[in-house]
Amino acid sequence: MLKSLALALLTATPALSWDGFGHQTVGYVAQKYFTASANATFGALIGLNSTFDIGDAAAWADTIRGSENMPWSKNWHFINPKGDDPDKHICVLNYTLDCVASNCIIAAIMNQTSILLDTERPSIDRRNATMWLLHFFGDLHQPMHASGFKLGGNMVRPVCWDSVAPCPGGRWNLHAIWDSAIPRKLRGLPEETTPAQDKAAAVAWAGDVYARQQQAGGVGGVEEVCADLQGPGCILAYAAESNRLTCTNAMKNGEAWVKNNDLSKEYYEENAKVVEDRVAKAGLRLAAWMNAVVRVLDAKAEGKSMWMGDL
């Protein structure tokens, strides 16, 4: 299974984000910060159980992406800023110009949030909206999902990873390096694993992330994280943060350097902590967003009026 996934990551189309176990990790981190009401609400809405948990729900969107049922959803996983040129150290995101026809991850997060908040919508729509949101916060924090340079790095290829021959060469593209190669090396995972191994790795990673966040002090104040559900401001800021990392990290030395060096060496050492930081922030920020959603839903259930911007 993982072998076919790894091969899929190398295609020219926008790839999966963070690998399957990365999305699971984001979900598990977020759940550690969910309020009791959020846990109950999403557990019932999704139908979480011992065989389909929050990590599985966070990874779901990639399992149906581009399928016959939802082919239109593929553009929801990313935004490709048109002005990006990391070779010239230019990384800039313009929401109005870059999210054409509201067909990008920022608009998708806002739209799915609206669906989840609409208690008149069919339960299947709200269930899917919940799982879209669990997934999209992971995508949002992967720098290549907010880069417009060569389809988010998919066309920066071939690049080398653990190469046995001189570079340039190899079967990877830059997007896949960030999706799969760096996080797997970071957690000591081989390229081919079973779903059970991935899930165990995700649970362990989430536990380590959460422990470090608590040790840092103050990070556990999830209520202080930006979660204004009324507009795209918070989400846009997160996307812009990811976009900047294309210039400061992913391609700071330019395309030629990336294609002529083994990225499992110096490049990995420089970016492993960046990957872990993005996964950690994705989980924390996802929790803040979902807790805010539940506060609105709880207020509605109690017959109270609440402005989302007051959360």
C-alpha positions in Angstrom: 0.0 0.0 0.0 2.7 2.5 1.0 4.7 1.7 -2.1 1.9 2.8 -4.3 1.4 5.9 -2.1 5.0 6.8 -2.5 4.9 6.4 -6.2 1.8 8.6 -6.3 3.7 11.3 -4.5 6.1 11.6 -7.4 3.6 12.5 -10.0 3.4 16.0 -11.6 0.0 16.8 -10.1 -0.2 18.4 -6.6 0.7 15.6 -4.2 -0.7 14.4 -0.9 0.2 16.4 2.1 2.4 15.3 5.0 1.9 11.6 4.0 -1.0 9.7 5.6 0.6 9.5 9.0 1.4 13.2 9.1 -2.3 14.1 8.7 -3.1 11.5 11.4 -0.6 13.2 13.7 -2.2 16.6 13.2 -5.6 15.1 14.1 -4.2 13.4 17.2 -2.5 16.6 18.4 -5.6 18.6 17.9 -7.7 16.2 19.8 -5.5 16.6 22.9 -6.7 20.3 23.0 -10.4 19.7 22.1 -12.9 20.7 24.8 -15.1 18.0 26.2 -18.0 19.4 24.1 -15.8 19.3 20.9 -14.8 15.7 21.5 -18.5 14.7 22.0 -19.7 16.8 19.1 -17.2 15.5 16.5 -17.2 12.0 17.9 -21.0 11.8 17.3 -21.0 13.7 14.0 -18.2 11.7 12.4 -19.0 8.4 14.1 -15.6 7.9 15.6 -14.9 4.5 17.0 -12.0 2.0 17.6 -11.6 1.4 13.9 -12.1 4.9 12.6 -10.6 7.5 15.0 -9.7 11.2 14.7 -6.5 10.4 12.9 -8.3 8.4 10.2 -10.8 11.3 9.9 -8.0 13.8 9.4 -6.5 11.6 6.6 -9.9 10.9 4.9 -9.8 13.8 2.4 -6.8 12.3 0.5 -8.5 9.0 0.1 -11.3 10.5 -2.0 -9.4 13.3 -3.6 -9.8 13.2 -7.4 -12.3 10.3 -7.1 -15.3 10.0 -9.4 -17.5 11.3 -6.6 -15.5 14.5 -5.7 -13.1 15.3 -8.6 -13.6 19.0 -7.9 -12.1 18.8 -4.5 -8.5 18.4 -5.7 -8.0 22.2 -5.8 -9.2 22.6 -2.2 -5.9 21.2 -0.9 -3.6 24.1 -1.9 -3.2 27.7 -3.1 -0.7 28.5 -5.8 0.4 32.2 -5.5 1.1 33.5 -9.0 3.9 35.9 -7.9 6.2 33.3 -6.4 9.8 33.2 -7.7 12.0 31.8 -5.0 15.0 32.0 -7.3 14.7 35.7 -6.9 13.7 35.4 -3.2 10.1 36.5 -4.0 7.4 34.7 -2.1 4.1 36.6 -1.9 0.5 35.5 -1.5 -2.4 37.7 -2.8 -5.7 36.1 -1.8 -7.8 38.0 -4.3 -5.5 37.1 -7.3 -4.4 33.7 -6.2 -7.7 32.1 -5.1 -9.5 32.2 -8.4 -13.3 31.6 -8.2 -12.8 30.8 -4.5 -11.3 27.5 -5.6 -8.4 27.2 -3.1 -7.7 25.9 0.4 -8.4 29.2 2.1 -11.9 29.5 0.6 -12.5 25.8 1.2 -11.8 26.1 4.9 -14.2 29.0 5.2 -16.9 27.3 3.1 -16.7 24.0 5.0 -16.8 25.9 8.3 -20.1 27.5 7.2 -21.5 24.1 6.3 -20.5 22.6 9.7 -22.2 25.5 11.5 -25.4 25.1 9.5 -27.4 22.7 11.6 -30.1 22.6 8.9 -27.7 20.9 6.5 -27.9 17.1 6.0 -25.7 15.3 8.5 -23.6 13.7 5.8 -22.6 17.2 4.5 -21.7 18.3 8.1 -19.8 15.1 8.7 -17.8 15.6 5.5 -17.2 19.2 6.3 -15.8 18.2 9.7 -13.3 15.8 8.1 -12.4 18.3 5.4 -11.4 20.8 8.1 -9.5 18.2 10.1 -7.5 17.6 6.9 -7.1 21.1 5.5 -5.3 22.5 8.5 -2.6 19.9 7.8 -2.4 20.9 4.2 -2.4 24.6 5.1 0.8 24.2 7.1 2.8 22.3 4.5 4.9 25.0 2.7 4.6 23.4 -0.7 0.8 23.6 -0.5 1.1 27.4 -0.4 3.7 27.8 -3.1 3.0 28.8 -6.7 6.5 27.8 -8.0 6.2 24.9 -10.4 2.9 23.5 -9.1 4.0 23.7 -5.5 7.4 22.1 -6.2 5.9 19.1 -8.0 7.7 20.1 -11.2 11.0 20.7 -9.4 12.3 17.3 -10.4 14.2 15.1 -10.3 15.7 15.7 -6.9 18.0 13.4 -4.9 17.2 11.7 -1.6 19.5 9.1 -0.1 21.1 8.9 -3.6 23.6 6.1 -4.4 24.6 7.9 -7.6 25.8 11.5 -8.1 23.1 14.2 -8.3 21.3 15.4 -10.3 19.0 12.4 -10.6 16.6 10.4 -8.5 12.8 9.7 -8.7 11.6 12.4 -6.2 10.1 15.8 -6.7 10.5 18.6 -4.2 6.8 18.5 -3.1 7.2 14.8 -2.2 10.3 15.5 -0.2 8.3 17.8 2.1 5.2 15.5 2.1 6.9 12.2 2.8 10.7 12.0 2.8 11.5 14.5 5.6 8.7 13.6 8.0 9.4 9.9 7.6 13.1 10.3 8.2 12.3 12.6 11.1 10.3 9.8 12.8 12.5 6.9 11.7 10.0 5.4 9.3 11.0 3.5 6.2 9.4 4.3 2.9 7.2 1.2 3.0 5.0 0.6 6.1 1.7 -0.9 7.0 -1.3 1.3 8.0 -1.0 0.0 11.5 2.7 1.1 11.6 1.7 4.5 10.3 -1.0 4.9 12.9 1.3 3.9 15.7 3.9 6.4 14.5 1.3 9.1 14.3 0.1 8.5 17.9 3.7 8.6 19.1 4.6 11.7 17.2 1.5 13.5 18.5 2.4 12.5 22.0 5.9 13.9 21.6 4.6 17.1 20.0 2.1 17.6 22.8 4.7 17.0 25.5 7.1 19.5 24.0 4.3 22.1 23.7 3.4 21.7 27.4 7.1 21.9 28.4 7.4 25.1 26.5 4.9 26.7 28.8 1.9 28.8 27.6 1.5 26.9 24.4 -1.4 25.0 25.9 -3.5 28.2 25.9 -5.4 27.0 22.8 -8.1 29.6 23.5 -5.5 32.3 22.7 -4.9 31.0 19.1 -6.5 32.9 16.3 -9.9 31.5 15.5 -12.1 34.2 14.0 -14.7 32.2 12.1 -16.3 35.2 10.4 -13.5 35.9 7.8 -10.4 34.4 6.3 -7.9 36.5 8.2 -6.6 33.7 10.5 -6.4 31.2 7.6 -4.8 33.7 5.2 -2.1 34.5 7.8 -1.3 30.8 8.2 -1.1 30.3 4.4 1.1 33.4 4.1 3.4 31.9 6.8 3.7 28.7 4.8 4.3 30.6 1.6 7.2 32.5 3.1 8.9 29.2 4.1 9.3 28.4 0.4 11.8 31.3 0.2 13.4 31.0 3.6 13.7 27.3 3.7 12.4 25.0 1.0 14.1 26.8 -1.9 16.4 29.3 -0.1 19.3 28.4 -2.3 17.4 28.3 -5.5 16.1 25.5 -7.8 19.5 24.6 -9.2 20.9 23.9 -5.8 17.9 21.8 -4.8 18.3 19.7 -7.9 22.0 19.2 -7.6 22.3 18.1 -3.9 21.2 15.1 -1.9 18.4 16.5 0.1 18.7 13.8 2.8 21.8 15.5 4.1 22.3 19.2 4.9 18.9 20.1 3.5 17.2 17.6 5.8 19.1 18.8 8.9 18.0 22.4 8.2 14.4 21.6 7.6 13.5 18.7 9.9 12.6 21.1 12.7 10.6 23.2 10.3 8.5 20.2 9.4 7.9 19.3 13.0 7.0 22.9 13.9 4.4 23.0 11.0 2.8 19.8 12.1 2.7 21.0 15.7 1.2 24.4 14.8 -1.3 22.7 12.5 -2.7 20.6 15.4 -2.9 23.4 17.8 -4.5 25.8 15.4 -6.9 23.2 14.2 -8.0 22.6 17.8 -8.6 26.3 18.4 -10.7 26.5 15.2 -12.8 23.5 15.9 -13.4 24.5 19.6 -14.6 27.8 18.3 -17.0 26.1 16.0 -18.4 24.0 18.8 -18.9 27.1 21.0 -21.1 28.5 18.3 -23.0 25.3 17.9 -23.5 25.0 21.7 -24.8 28.5 21.9 -27.3 27.8 19.1 -28.4 24.7 20.9 -29.1 26.8 24.0 -31.0 29.3 22.0 -28.4 32.0 22.4 -27.1 34.4 19.8 -23.4 34.6 19.4 -21.3 36.5 17.0 -18.5 34.3 15.6 -16.1 37.2 15.8 -16.6 37.4 19.6 -15.1 34.0 20.1 
